[in-house]
């Protein structure tokens, strides 16, 4: 597995990743505004922030979270450029694009940006949407252990097989809620394309529209004959991969 890597689900698409050396990485900072996020995590301090796309349910607390972050804020170039204009400190921002890899946290983590099939924008106070580039996923490869794929919000797409070929993740955080992302059946096919051993469900149960469940994912995996462990932590629970 991704040896030494710990995951804490903070509800919806927000996760806290802890590396073997104790470094903490926040994925998609939606904290205080997230109805599922425990209050004890609303002001969490971290060493890096990764952002998959610009929707409010993924960056709703990016400005306050970035102010508490000791290291970089990483996302697709258009998004980080927009965050810089809106107030995130420029020295924190690491803009990149799909296919690229950056090394962060003193070499403790390699972050590779991969494709996702979704949209990305942020609404201003007057409701006007600001385009923030394309949605993306990440492959996280720690200095110690194996790779974790973070899908972000996405539909199923065939090039997940290339993520397997290039990066061989052993675990994946996959959305299963349906309506805005993959449903459990599509996520089970994603597991096959990715060749992962562990699937961690995300982006479900926050609202009634997001009706996919981890049990449904497990059922689809079992019926298709794929041996993949579904690890579904409770909100605020930490699991070790």
N, C-alpha and C positions, 0 to 999 in steps of 0.2 A: 504494500500500500504506500501512500504518500507519507513515508515514515516520519514520525514526529510532528506532523501537521494536525492541528486541532481546528475544528469548525464549530462556531456558535451561531445558531440561527436567530436573528433578531426580528423575524417576521417578514413576510412578503419576499422581496428579492435581496434583502440586506443580510450580509454575513460578516462575522468577525473571524479572521483566519489568524491563528497563532503558529509561528514557525518553531522549529526545534530550539532555536536560540532565544526564544521569548519575544521576537519581533511580532508586532500585531498589525494586521492589514485589514482595513475596513472596505468592504465591497458595497457600493451603491448606498451612500449615506442618507437613509430615510429613517429618522430616529424619533424625535419629538412629535412629528406629524403622523407617524406610523401608528395606526390604532393597535397593532399587534406587538409593537416593540416595548419590552419591559422598561419601566421608568429608570431602573438602575443603569441602563445603557444609554440614556438620552444624552449624557455628556461624556461619553467614553473617549479616552485619549489613546491615540494610535500612532504608529510609526509611518504609515503610508495609507493612501486612499486610492482605490481603483474604481473607475466609473465606466459602466457599460454603455450608457446612453443618457440623454438629457431629460427624460420625462420626470415630472415632479415626484412620482412615487419611487424614484431612484436617486434623485439629487436634491430632494426637498430640504435637507439640512446640510448641504455641502458647505455653505459659507461659515457656519459656526463650527462644523466638524473640521474644516480646513484650518481654522484659527487654533484648534487644539492639537492639530497633527504636527508631529515632530519632523516629518519628512515629506516626500513628494505626493502630489495629486496627479494621477495618471489617467489619461483618456485620449480619445481620438482628437486630432489636432484642432478641428473646428470647435469642438466642445471646450477644450482647455483655453482656446483663444477667447471664446465667449465668456468663460468664467473669469479670465483676467480682466476683461472690460467691466464685468459686474462686481469685481472686488476681491477675488482671491489673489494673494500675493504672487507676483510673476515668478519669483525665484522658486516657488513651490511647484509650479506647473510643469508637467512633462507631457507634451503633446506628441503623439505618434500616430501610426496608421497601420492598417491591416497588413499582416505579413512581417511586420517589424518586431524586434525584441529589444527590450531595455533591461539593464541590470540595476536593481535598486537595493537599498538597505545594506550597502557595503558588500555586495555580491551574494548576499544570503538568498536572493530571489531573482530569477529570470522571469520577466513578464513578456509573453508573446501575444500580440493582438491578432485575433482571427475573426472571421466573418460572423454575422448574425443577420437574420431576416426580420426586420422590425423598423419602426420609425424613431425619430429623435428630435424633440423640440421642447422648449421651455416657455411657459406662458408668463408674460409680463403682468404687472398689476392691472393694466387696462384690458387684459385678456388676449392681447396680440401674441401669437406664437413666434418665438425666435428659433430659427433653424440652427441646430447644433451638430451638423454632420450626420453620419450614418451610425446606426447601432452596431455594436461589436461584442465579441466575446473575448475571453482571455484563457491562455494556458499558463498556469503557474508552475514553474519548475524550481523547487528549492535546491539549495546547495546540498542538503541532506534529504534524500528521499526521491520519490517519483512524482510525476506530473499530475496536476489537478486541472480539469477543464471547467471553466465557469462560462456557461452558455449565455448568461444575461437573458433578456427577453428575446425569444426567437421562435419562428416556425421551424419545422423540420426541413433540412436541406441535405441533398445528397453528398455535398462536399465535406460533411462530417467524417466521411471515410478518409479524406485527406488529412484531417486532424489526427486521426488514428495513425495513418502511415507516417506522418512527419514527427509527431510528438508523443504518441503512445501513452495517453493519460490512463491511469488506472482507476480514477474516480472522476465523477462529473456532477456538478450542480446543474440541474435541469428544471426549467419551468414546466409545470403540469396543469395549470389552472384552467386552460382553454380560454376561449373568447378573444383574448389579446395575444396568446402564445400557443405553443403546443398543448395538446391534451395528453392524458396518460398513454393512450395507444401510440400516438406519434412519438412520445418520449421513449417508449419501449423500443421502437425502431431506431431512435437515436442511439440508444445503448448498444444495439447490434452494430451499427455503423462505426461507433466509437471504439468498440471492443473493451469497454470498461468493466471492471469487476464490482464497482460500487456506484450506485446512483443516489444522490441526495436531492429530494424534491424541493422545489421553490415556487414562489409566485402562485400560491393557492391559499384558499380559506380566508384571505383578508376581507373579501367582500363576497356576497352571494353569487355574483357573476363568475367568480373563480371557483368552479365547482369540482374540478378534478381532485382526486385524492391519491395519497400514496398506496392505499390498498388496491385501487384500480390499476396503478402502474405495476404493482407486484403481480396482479392477476394477468395482465397482458404479457408480462415477461414470462410467467410460468406457462401460459398457453402457447407461447411461441417457442418454448424450449430453451430460452436463454438463461444461463446461470449468472444472474446479476443480483447482488444483495442490495435491497432498498433500505437505506438508513435515513429515517425521517425523525430528526430530533424535534422535541417540543420547543416552542419559542423560549429562548433563553437557555436552552440546554446545549452543552458542549459535547461533541463526539470526537473521537480520535480516529483518523483514517489509517 
